[in-house]
Amino acid sequence: MEKLLLIICILFSITLNAQTDFSFGPKIGYKSNDYNFPLGVSLKNRGNLTLGAYGRFMFNNLVIQPELMYNYITIDYYKCTGPVTIKKNHSFALPVYLGYQFINRDNFNMRATAGPIVHFNIDYFIESMYQQLNYRFMNLGAALNLGVDIYRFTIDLGYSLGFTNVFHNIDNPNIRQNSLTFTVGYRFGK
């Protein structure tokens, strides 16, 4: 029985490889995070950069697209009276998009995808006026993405909604990381 299952898996993978188009490439763009605190305190972005790479597997019109993106963000910590501190945040985002390519032409493609996203924070904390806010190493969320391919260039607009608390030393579970991302990339492969 195990040998039969192994043979079926090998034949299935050979069939998938014959029908799969694969492309990959670099991406660069703008990322805006939003963290809202209670009582009029918030973290706002000032300078944002995201860059990384993606891979895209196509099964007819079905899309699987994992990405690894580095994020460099300058943060203003605001209170009701105005800005308090300015900090920089370094992180990685790892989304895995699943979706459908609903326009498929030779030089123009359009797709809609969604999937889980994991944010990894490299920085340990942000010091505010009253306390040190300690980042969690990992935050989970869901991401939506709308993408267009024009010749070899790819343009993506994505939004991710955070599910877990960003800071582990704050009891309020509503401090989540929501992100809006705009990237432009180049596509190698099919």
C-alpha positions as CSV (number, residue, x, y, z in Angstrom):
1,M,0.0,0.0,0.0
2,E,2.8,2.4,0.9
3,K,4.6,1.7,-2.5
4,L,1.4,2.4,-4.4
5,L,0.9,5.7,-2.5
6,L,4.5,6.6,-3.3
7,I,4.0,5.8,-7.0
8,I,0.8,7.9,-7.1
9,C,2.6,10.9,-5.5
10,I,5.5,10.6,-7.9
11,L,3.2,10.5,-10.9
12,F,1.2,13.4,-9.5
13,S,4.3,15.6,-9.1
14,I,5.5,14.8,-12.6
15,T,2.1,15.8,-13.9
16,L,2.2,19.1,-11.9
17,N,5.7,19.9,-13.1
18,A,4.7,19.4,-16.7
19,Q,1.7,21.8,-16.3
20,T,3.4,24.4,-14.1
21,D,4.8,27.8,-15.2
22,F,7.3,29.3,-12.8
23,S,8.5,32.9,-12.6
24,F,10.4,34.9,-10.0
25,G,12.0,38.2,-9.6
26,P,12.9,41.2,-7.4
27,K,10.4,43.8,-6.0
28,I,10.8,47.2,-4.5
29,G,8.2,49.6,-3.2
30,Y,6.4,51.5,-0.4
31,K,4.9,50.0,2.8
32,S,2.7,51.8,5.3
33,N,2.0,50.3,8.7
34,D,-0.6,51.5,11.1
35,Y,-0.7,50.8,14.8
36,N,-3.5,52.4,16.8
37,F,-3.2,52.7,20.6
38,P,-6.1,53.7,22.9
39,L,-6.3,57.2,24.4
40,G,-5.1,59.1,21.4
41,V,-1.6,57.6,21.2
42,S,-0.4,56.2,17.8
43,L,2.6,55.2,15.8
44,K,2.7,56.7,12.3
45,N,5.1,56.1,9.5
46,R,7.3,58.7,7.9
47,G,9.8,57.0,5.6
48,N,9.0,53.5,4.3
49,L,10.9,51.1,2.0
50,T,10.2,47.5,1.2
51,L,12.3,45.3,-1.1
52,G,12.6,41.6,-1.6
53,A,11.9,38.7,-4.0
54,Y,8.9,36.6,-5.1
55,G,8.3,33.3,-6.8
56,R,5.1,32.6,-8.7
57,F,3.8,29.1,-9.6
58,M,1.0,29.0,-12.2
59,F,-1.3,26.0,-12.6
60,N,-3.4,27.0,-15.6
61,N,-5.0,30.2,-14.0
62,L,-4.4,29.3,-10.4
63,V,-1.6,31.2,-8.7
64,I,0.7,30.4,-5.7
65,Q,3.0,33.3,-4.9
66,P,5.3,33.2,-1.9
67,E,7.4,36.4,-1.2
68,L,10.1,37.4,1.2
69,M,10.2,41.2,1.8
70,Y,12.5,43.3,3.9
71,N,10.9,46.4,5.4
72,Y,12.7,49.6,6.6
73,I,10.3,52.0,8.3
74,T,10.8,55.3,10.2
75,I,8.2,55.7,12.9
76,D,6.9,58.8,14.7
77,Y,5.4,58.1,18.1
78,Y,2.5,60.6,18.6
79,K,0.6,61.6,21.7
80,C,-2.2,64.2,21.8
81,T,0.4,66.9,22.2
82,G,2.4,66.0,19.1
83,P,5.4,63.8,18.1
84,V,7.4,62.4,21.0
85,T,10.2,60.2,19.5
86,I,11.4,59.0,16.1
87,K,12.5,55.3,15.7
88,K,13.4,53.1,12.9
89,N,12.0,49.6,12.5
90,H,13.5,46.7,10.5
91,S,11.4,43.7,9.8
92,F,10.7,40.9,7.3
93,A,7.3,39.9,5.8
94,L,6.6,36.4,4.5
95,P,3.2,36.2,2.7
96,V,2.1,33.2,0.8
97,Y,-0.6,34.2,-1.7
98,L,-3.1,31.8,-3.3
99,G,-5.4,33.1,-6.0
100,Y,-6.6,33.3,-9.6
101,Q,-5.3,35.0,-12.7
102,F,-8.5,36.3,-14.3
103,I,-6.9,38.1,-17.3
104,N,-4.3,36.1,-19.1
105,R,-2.9,37.7,-22.3
106,D,0.6,37.6,-23.9
107,N,1.7,41.0,-22.5
108,F,-0.9,41.8,-19.9
109,N,-2.0,39.6,-16.9
110,M,-4.2,40.5,-13.9
111,R,-4.6,38.4,-10.7
112,A,-6.3,38.5,-7.3
113,T,-4.7,36.6,-4.4
114,A,-5.1,36.2,-0.7
115,G,-3.3,34.2,2.0
116,P,-1.5,34.2,5.3
117,I,1.3,36.6,6.2
118,V,4.0,36.4,8.9
119,H,5.9,39.5,10.0
120,F,9.3,39.0,11.7
121,N,10.6,42.0,13.7
122,I,14.3,42.4,13.9
123,D,14.2,45.3,16.4
124,Y,13.5,44.5,20.0
125,F,11.7,47.6,21.2
126,I,10.6,51.2,20.8
127,E,11.0,53.5,23.7
128,S,8.1,55.8,24.3
129,M,7.8,58.6,26.8
130,Y,6.3,56.4,29.4
131,Q,7.5,52.9,28.7
132,Q,9.5,50.6,26.5
133,L,7.3,48.8,23.9
134,N,8.8,45.4,23.3
135,Y,8.1,43.9,19.8
136,R,7.0,40.3,19.5
137,F,9.4,38.5,17.2
138,M,6.6,37.2,15.0
139,N,3.1,38.5,14.1
140,L,0.5,36.7,12.1
141,G,-2.1,38.1,9.7
142,A,-4.0,37.7,6.4
143,A,-3.0,39.5,3.2
144,L,-5.0,40.5,0.1
145,N,-3.2,41.4,-3.2
146,L,-4.2,42.6,-6.6
147,G,-1.5,42.3,-9.2
148,V,-0.8,43.3,-12.8
149,D,1.9,42.1,-15.2
150,I,2.7,44.4,-18.1
151,Y,5.3,42.7,-20.3
152,R,8.1,41.7,-17.8
153,F,7.1,44.2,-15.1
154,T,4.8,43.3,-12.2
155,I,2.9,45.8,-10.1
156,D,1.2,44.7,-6.8
157,L,-1.1,46.5,-4.4
158,G,-1.6,44.6,-1.2
159,Y,-3.2,45.0,2.2
160,S,-2.5,42.9,5.3
161,L,-4.7,42.7,8.4
162,G,-2.9,41.8,11.6
163,F,-4.4,39.0,13.8
164,T,-1.9,39.1,16.8
165,N,-0.7,41.8,19.1
166,V,2.5,43.5,17.9
167,F,3.9,44.2,21.4
168,H,4.1,41.6,24.1
169,N,4.4,43.8,27.2
170,I,1.1,45.7,26.5
171,D,-2.2,44.0,27.7
172,N,-4.4,45.6,25.0
173,P,-4.9,42.9,22.3
174,N,-6.1,45.5,19.8
175,I,-2.6,46.8,18.9
176,R,-2.2,45.0,15.6
177,Q,-0.1,45.7,12.5
178,N,-2.2,46.6,9.4
179,S,-0.2,47.3,6.3
180,L,-0.7,48.8,2.8
181,T,2.0,47.9,0.3
182,F,2.7,49.0,-3.2
183,T,5.5,47.3,-5.1
184,V,7.0,47.2,-8.6
185,G,9.0,44.3,-9.7
186,Y,10.6,42.5,-12.7
187,R,9.6,39.0,-13.8
188,F,12.1,36.3,-14.9
189,G,10.8,33.0,-16.3
190,K,7.4,32.4,-18.0
